[in-house]
Structure formats: C-alpha cells, structure tokens
Amino acid sequence: MQNKANTIAKHKYPKRLIGFVVFSLLAISVCIKLGSWQLERAQQKQALLDIDQTVITRLSQITPDSLHRQVALSGFFDNQHPILLDNQTNNKRIGYHLYLPFYSGEHRLLVNLGWLAAPSSRLLLPIIPRFTGNYHLTGTLSAQQGSPWLLGGNLHTATNNVLVVQRTVISQLQTYLNTPLKPLLLQLDKDSPVGFSKSWRITVMPPAKHTAYAVQWFALAFALSLCSGYWLKKYQVNNSNTQDKD
C-alpha cells in the first residue's frame, strides 16, 4: 500500500514541477517585458523633452507624434456638425463636452470647447451656441477622450444634426463627417475666452516615473526568481529524502 502511494506521488510531482516552472518563467518574462516597456517609454518621453518644443502654428505640422504639444491656431469653426461627448462631470454635475471641427488653411481639427450642463431630462440636449467668425485658439494637443468601455454603438445622432458619442474615436468621426481630420484633439487653455468651463487636467508622466516603474517590475522579476529557486531547491531536497526512504 505504501509503495502504491509512493508511486502515485512520483507521478504527481513531475506535473506539479513542470506547471510551477512554466508559470514562474511566464511571470518573470512578463515582469521583464513590462520593465523594458517602461524603460522605452522613459526614453521616448525624454526624447520629446529634448526636441524643440516650439509652439505649433499650422495644422499641417500636426502628426500623431505631436501629442501634448502646444498650439496657437487661427481659423473658423464648423457649426453644422456639433459633437457631444457624453457622461462628463463638472463639480459633481453631469453634462457633455462640446467638440466642433476647426478649419485652418486646408486642414481640420476637432476642438474641445469645454463642459456644458445636461438638461434635467436625458431626452433633451443642451442648447449649443454658434461660434461665428475667425478665432485664435491656444491649447494642448490630446489623444482621443471619453470612456474606454463602449456600451453598444459609439455614435448616436440626435436632433438638429447633433452627434452624441461615448468616445472621440477620430477614425469614426472623420467617416461620419466625411472629411479628413488631424489625428489629435485640441484642448483649449483654461484661461481661453473661447468655449465654456474647462476643468480638465493635462498630465504627462515624466521620464523618471517611467524609470521608477521599470525598476519595480525588474525587482519583482528578481523576487520571483529567488522564490522560484528556493521552491525548486526545497522540492529537490524533499524528493531526495523520499527516494532515500524508498
């Protein structure tokens, strides 16, 4: 009976050992990969800080790499295609962010004009004022905004040609507008006289913070390596003792 139990144990231990080794290697690899990614992000952020951070004055200068750059543009708004970003709060009140296409030269860019309070009924939309004439805008370029989790479809056309969205996906919006858009959004400066309440905060993680995260991931990988080595050594000792008793 004892021999049978030992035989069963011998068959179980290798499977347990293999599973542990595979899991440990995967966990350590993930930690190292995340640490390396954070180091790459730190290098990218440092590169952005090192390049010439002159203010962008033409829409033609904007590329996907222009994220968080400062801009100063002159042009006019398209009031025929207002876009409302849903579920935006300001001082614990629910509302929307209003976006309008902005024309400058031959190019177009979506501009976040700030927060509008939602009416008491969700069946109604806020009154959207018109922005006529030429404007000089200053602000910061931002990536797409809104909820990362979409509940159903993202685009919902309401009355008066107003589009309500849960997330400002540029590729979808330029298809809807049937016009090319720059790949980034413009968030106006808080003190800009154009638009409404601007409660957003534009945060850019500095290179040092990315480096700190990388150190944490590498430290976790090292700790996992030590724990795995300790467990394997303990397993070998126990297995040797079991074989000696046999």
Sequence and secondary structure as in RCSB ss.txt:
>XXXX:A:sequence
MQNKANTIAKHKYPKRLIGFVVFSLLAISVCIKLGSWQLERAQQKQALLDIDQTVITRLSQITPDSLHRQVALSG
FFDNQHPILLDNQTNNKRIGYHLYLPFYSGEHRLLVNLGWLAAPSSRLLLPIIPRFTGNYHLTGTLSAQQGSPWL
LGGNLHTATNNVLVVQRTVISQLQTYLNTPLKPLLLQLDKDSPVGFSKSWRITVMPPAKHTAYAVQWFALAFALS
LCSGYWLKKYQVNNSNTQDKD
>XXXX:A:secstr
 HHHHHHHHHHHHHHHHHHHHHHHHHHHHHHHHHHHHHHHHHHHHHHHHHS    B  GGG  GGGTT EEEEEE
EE TTS EEEEEEEETTEEEEEEEEEEEETTEEEEEEEEEEE  SSTTS        SEEEEEEEEE   B SS 
 S SEEE GGG EEESB  HHHHHHHHTS   SSEEEE TT SSSSB         HHHHHHHHHHHHHHHHHHH
HHHHHHHHHHHHHHHHHHHH 
